[in-house]
Amino acid sequence: MAGMTIEIRGIRVDPRLLEPRPVQRCGPAYCRGRCCAYGVWVRVEQRDEILRHAELVQRVLPPDRRDPSRWFDPEPEWDDTPPAGYWVGTTVIENPNHPVGQSCIFLLDDGRCGLQVAAVEAGMHPWALKPFHCALYPLTLWEGQLILDDENELYAEASCQQPAETARPLFMVFDQEVKWVLGEEGFQTLLELYRARYGAEGSPEPGSV
């Protein structure tokens, strides 16, 4: 698929996401939230959405993390990288329960994201409050292209590359993340491209989409 150009909803998709690989999605049971060690950049609009739901988030966080004034860096920074805008970092705290001794302030001791847990308990979409890049990882948007973030040192950890018995394309392995960015129609477009390339082998496993 080298040289193939795929663009959906104004977003370029790395053709390598269509290549079958023997991997499966990771999860906190494997790594206890290793990718949450250094916090994350959040658009100020999403920060404000989280703060509007502060009471929901406070219910799931330990008592010493419930002060909303501690959740984010005080000063936003402008970033021209698409989508351009003002971003703010989540607070990183010392965390002896985390493999590297520190973590995002929203990470719970069981490796789950407190923002996601709060949303689920409130009957919202699991990613309604979760930072965009966290929900998408290990995929990411880089300069307008949807790619696997495999050059990130976090991905080098074995927990981000769980082996699978059968090879499947990454856009199927991370189907919910792809749909979060490209929508259901965008996912179906990738599925059609994949089937055109691989024929009958392009059929996803039952219950995978």
Salt bridges, closest charged atoms under 4 A:
ASP14 OD2 - ARG16 NH2 2.73
GLU45 OE1 - ARG43 NE 3.43
ASP48 OD1 - ARG47 NH2 3.02
GLU49 OE1 - ARG52 NH2 2.50
GLU49 OE2 - HIS53 ND1 3.72
ASP109 OD1 - ARG65 NH2 4.00
ASP110 OD2 - ARG112 NE 2.79
GLU157 OE2 - ARG34 NH2 3.44
ASP175 OD1 - ARG25 NH2 3.77
GLU177 OE2 - ARG25 NH1 2.91
GLU184 OE1 - LYS179 NZ 3.52
